[in-house]
Amino acid sequence: MLFPQAHKLRCTTEDASRAGIGFKILSMAMTAKTEDVRQEALQSTQAATSAKNLMCRIVKLLHEHMLKYNWVGFYMVENNSGQPPVLVLGEFEGAMTPHTRIPLDQGICGAAASTGKTVVVDDVTQDSRYLACSLETKSEIVVPIFVHGRVVGELDIDSHFPAAFKDEDRTLVEFCATLVGQYLEKNQA
């Protein structure tokens, strides 16, 4: 017999059932990882010495611990009298971006800030609002940050993977944006 172990490679119903269990275990591991990151983000609010420090901690945490989060950054709304509001790049982890200032009527970031709603784009090449900054970016999530019911910024994450942001990711990123909003509310002068 050329391949004496070949008979052991056949997949039985029992094997398929075990594979399903393996998928469930993998899914539970991802949920546990997300919960760990969530708890660490919460702890960051207590350790932060300023809003900038908190944002720095959160981008570092998400970039280092969430495999598909290839670029993580905050944009904050800048209001200058006589000028339309603009998003200004703050703390970030990942490659440099040419988009350091984004008008609220441009891009996916502008859409999230102007509508006050989370925007998830599974394929940036199919969204005309996308402001290209990296050929590697395949998907994006942008979550507004609220202070006293008003959008003051957003948390933007790009991924090199298509459709990278599932419900679990959305919940995590919205949680992190909420933490920053609460910190800003609590620590405003």
C-alpha positions in Angstrom: 0.0 0.0 0.0 1.4 3.4 -1.1 -0.2 5.4 1.7 -0.8 3.1 4.6 -2.3 5.9 6.7 -4.8 7.0 4.0 -7.7 5.1 5.6 -7.3 7.2 8.7 -7.8 10.5 6.7 -11.5 9.9 6.0 -13.7 12.3 7.7 -16.6 10.7 9.6 -19.7 12.3 11.1 -18.0 12.0 14.4 -14.9 13.9 13.1 -17.1 16.6 11.6 -18.9 16.9 14.9 -15.6 17.3 16.7 -14.5 20.0 14.1 -17.7 21.9 15.0 -16.7 21.7 18.6 -13.3 22.9 17.6 -14.8 25.9 15.9 -16.9 26.6 19.0 -13.8 26.5 21.1 -12.0 28.9 18.7 -15.0 31.2 18.8 -15.0 31.1 22.6 -11.3 31.8 22.7 -11.9 34.9 20.5 -14.6 36.0 22.8 -12.4 35.6 25.8 -9.6 37.5 24.1 -12.0 40.4 23.3 -13.2 40.4 26.9 -9.6 40.5 28.1 -8.9 43.5 25.8 -12.2 45.1 27.0 -11.1 44.7 30.7 -7.6 46.1 30.0 -9.2 49.1 28.2 -11.4 49.7 31.3 -8.3 49.5 33.5 -6.6 52.1 31.2 -9.2 54.7 32.2 -8.2 54.4 35.8 -4.5 54.5 35.0 -4.6 57.3 32.4 -3.1 60.7 33.4 -4.9 62.6 30.6 -7.3 62.1 27.7 -4.3 62.0 25.3 -2.7 59.3 27.5 -5.9 57.2 27.6 -6.2 57.4 23.8 -2.5 56.4 23.5 -3.1 53.4 25.7 -6.3 52.3 23.8 -4.7 52.5 20.3 -1.7 50.6 21.5 -3.9 48.0 23.2 -6.1 47.4 20.2 -3.2 47.5 17.7 -1.1 45.0 19.7 -3.8 42.6 20.8 -6.3 42.5 18.0 -4.7 40.7 15.0 -6.7 42.3 12.3 -6.5 45.9 13.6 -3.7 47.1 11.4 -4.1 50.8 11.9 -5.8 52.3 14.9 -6.2 56.0 15.6 -8.3 58.8 17.0 -9.5 61.8 15.1 -10.8 64.7 17.2 -13.2 67.4 15.9 -11.6 70.8 15.7 -13.9 73.8 15.7 -12.3 77.1 14.7 -14.5 80.1 14.5 -15.3 81.0 10.9 -14.1 77.7 9.6 -16.1 74.4 9.1 -15.3 71.7 11.7 -12.6 69.3 10.7 -11.3 66.0 12.1 -7.7 66.2 13.3 -5.5 63.1 13.7 -4.6 62.4 17.2 -3.0 59.3 18.8 -2.5 56.4 16.4 -0.6 53.1 15.9 0.2 51.9 12.4 1.6 53.4 9.3 1.7 57.1 8.7 -1.3 58.5 7.0 -1.6 61.5 4.7 -5.1 62.2 6.2 -4.2 64.3 9.2 -7.1 66.7 8.7 -10.5 65.5 7.3 -13.5 67.7 6.6 -16.7 66.3 8.1 -18.2 66.0 4.6 -15.4 63.7 3.3 -14.6 60.1 3.7 -15.9 57.3 5.9 -14.5 59.2 8.9 -16.4 62.3 8.0 -19.6 60.2 7.5 -19.3 58.7 11.0 -18.6 62.1 12.6 -21.4 64.0 10.7 -24.1 61.3 11.3 -23.0 60.3 14.8 -23.3 56.6 13.8 -20.8 53.8 13.6 -19.7 53.0 10.0 -18.5 49.5 9.1 -17.2 49.0 5.6 -16.4 45.4 4.6 -14.7 46.3 1.4 -13.3 49.8 1.1 -12.9 49.5 -2.7 -16.7 49.3 -3.0 -17.3 52.5 -0.9 -16.9 55.8 -2.8 -16.5 57.6 0.5 -13.2 55.9 1.3 -10.2 58.2 1.3 -7.4 55.9 0.2 -4.3 55.9 2.5 -3.0 52.4 2.1 -3.3 49.8 -0.7 -3.3 47.2 2.0 -6.5 48.4 3.7 -9.4 46.2 2.9 -12.0 47.1 5.6 -12.6 49.8 8.1 -14.7 50.7 11.1 -15.2 54.2 12.5 -17.0 54.9 15.8 -18.0 58.3 16.9 -17.0 59.6 20.4 -19.7 61.5 22.3 -19.4 64.1 25.1 -22.7 65.3 26.5 -24.5 64.0 23.4 -22.3 65.8 20.9 -19.7 64.1 18.6 -16.2 65.3 19.6 -14.1 62.7 17.8 -13.9 59.1 16.6 -12.0 55.9 16.8 -10.9 54.7 13.3 -9.6 51.2 12.6 -8.3 49.9 9.3 -7.7 46.2 8.5 -5.7 44.5 5.8 -8.4 41.8 5.8 -11.8 42.1 4.0 -14.9 42.1 6.3 -12.6 42.1 9.4 -15.1 43.7 11.7 -17.8 41.5 13.1 -20.4 42.3 15.7 -17.9 41.4 18.5 -15.4 43.9 17.0 -18.1 46.6 16.7 -19.1 46.1 20.3 -15.4 46.3 21.5 -14.6 49.4 19.4 -17.8 51.2 20.5 -17.0 50.3 24.1 -13.5 51.9 23.7 -15.0 55.0 22.1 -17.5 55.3 25.0 -14.7 55.0 27.5 -12.9 58.0 25.9 -16.1 60.0 25.8 -16.8 59.3 29.5 -13.3 60.2 30.4 -13.6 63.5 28.5 -16.9 64.3 30.1 -15.6 63.5 33.6 -12.3 65.4 33.2 -13.5 68.6 31.3 -12.5 71.8 32.9 
